[in-house]
């Protein structure tokens, strides 16, 4: 399993717009992709203009299919990308699961 974590700093005042894009994307992308095991996006009430994506994929091929999908290209690489200041992509491999 491949885990991806993305802390994302948004442009000031773009929280609501970014959240709307993510909510539009979820049923069109991750919910339709067999190799996407989970897609979670968190907000921090004490830290405006910030989102944290935590995603799990069956493998690298599933992640590549996810980022290559038309929904991802339109909504995340397109509209969402215009709303961010910066993001970091952190890969994790599962060590323990209970």
MIMAR-76475 format. One line per field, with one value per residue (C-alpha): residue in one letter; x, y, z. Coordinates in nm, 4 decimals. Layout:
resn: (a:...) $
c1: (X:...) $
c2: (Y:...) $
c3: (Z:...) $
This chain:
resn: (x:x:x:x:x:x:x:x:x:x:x:x:x:x:x:x:x:x:x:x:x:x:x:x:x:x:x:x:x:x:x:x:x:x:x:x:x:x:x:x:x:x:x:x:x:x:x:x:x:x:x:x:x:x:x:x:x:x:x:x:x:x:x:x:x:x:x:x:x:x:x:x:x:x:x:x:x:x:x:x:x:x:x:x:x:x:x:x:x:x:x:x:x:x:x:x:x:x) $
c1: (0.0000:0.1136:0.0144:0.0399:0.0170:-0.0110:-0.0083:-0.1429:-0.1245:-0.4015:-0.4058:-0.5616:-0.9396:-0.9637:-1.0613:-1.4300:-1.3560:-1.0885:-1.3204:-1.5928:-1.3543:-1.2464:-1.6096:-1.6865:-1.3823:-1.4371:-1.7336:-1.5914:-1.2374:-1.1476:-1.4894:-1.4692:-1.1108:-1.0643:-0.7015:-0.7795:-0.8313:-0.9064:-0.9209:-0.9508:-0.9149:-0.8931:-0.9267:-0.7704:-1.0228:-0.7363:-0.5405:-0.7380:-0.6297:-0.4884:-0.5941:-0.4355:-0.4868:-0.4277:-0.4673:-0.4072:-0.3515:-0.3076:0.0251:0.2092:0.0107:-0.3150:-0.1756:-0.0651:-0.4146:-0.5647:-0.3525:-0.4025:-0.7814:-0.9856:-1.1516:-0.8118:-0.6746:-0.9765:-1.0455:-0.7234:-0.4455:-0.6684:-0.9039:-0.7645:-0.4026:-0.4939:-0.5952:-0.2754:0.0410:0.2426:0.2183:0.4503:0.4114:0.5145:0.5162:0.4695:0.4807:0.2629:0.4548:0.1823:-0.1937:-0.4344) $
c2: (0.0000:0.3515:0.6397:0.9988:1.3009:1.6532:1.9534:2.2355:2.6090:2.7926:3.1475:3.3795:3.3682:3.0612:2.7999:2.7744:2.7650:2.4966:2.2861:2.3107:2.1821:1.8903:1.8006:1.8076:1.5909:1.3104:1.1376:1.1884:1.0701:0.8691:0.7073:0.5734:0.4424:0.0796:0.1331:0.4360:0.2831:0.6041:0.9747:1.2046:1.5785:1.7562:2.1193:2.2729:2.5089:2.6994:2.7372:2.9029:2.8631:2.5170:2.1629:1.8268:1.5469:1.1885:0.9282:0.5534:0.3629:-0.0039:0.0751:0.3296:0.2311:0.3145:0.6550:0.7190:0.6289:0.8615:1.1608:1.0847:1.0725:1.3379:1.4432:1.4942:1.6889:1.9196:1.9714:1.9161:1.9908:2.2599:2.4562:2.3507:2.4172:2.7809:2.8201:2.7033:2.8773:2.5613:2.1937:1.9162:1.5571:1.3060:0.9330:0.6749:0.2967:0.1039:-0.0331:-0.1445:-0.1691:-0.2958) $
c3: (0.0000:-0.0812:0.1478:0.0315:0.2615:0.1248:0.3602:0.1426:0.2057:0.0232:-0.1045:0.1564:0.1573:-0.0702:0.1922:0.0965:-0.2764:-0.2304:-0.0157:-0.2812:-0.5494:-0.3278:-0.2537:-0.6273:-0.7033:-0.4494:-0.6196:-0.9705:-0.8988:-0.5883:-0.5420:-0.9000:-0.8849:-0.7759:-0.6683:-0.4527:-0.1088:0.0799:0.0072:0.3074:0.3277:0.6621:0.7605:1.0696:1.2337:1.3973:1.0729:0.7900:0.4301:0.4918:0.3969:0.4644:0.2109:0.3299:0.0555:0.0316:-0.2906:-0.3698:-0.5388:-0.7523:-1.0620:-0.8799:-0.7817:-1.1391:-1.2645:-1.0031:-1.1048:-1.4740:-1.4553:-1.6369:-1.3087:-1.1414:-1.4356:-1.4500:-1.0817:-0.8857:-1.1367:-1.2870:-1.0608:-0.7210:-0.8243:-0.8915:-0.5261:-0.3567:-0.2460:-0.1886:-0.1081:-0.0038:-0.1231:0.1420:0.0610:0.3337:0.3365:0.5806:0.8773:1.1211:1.0896:1.3555) $
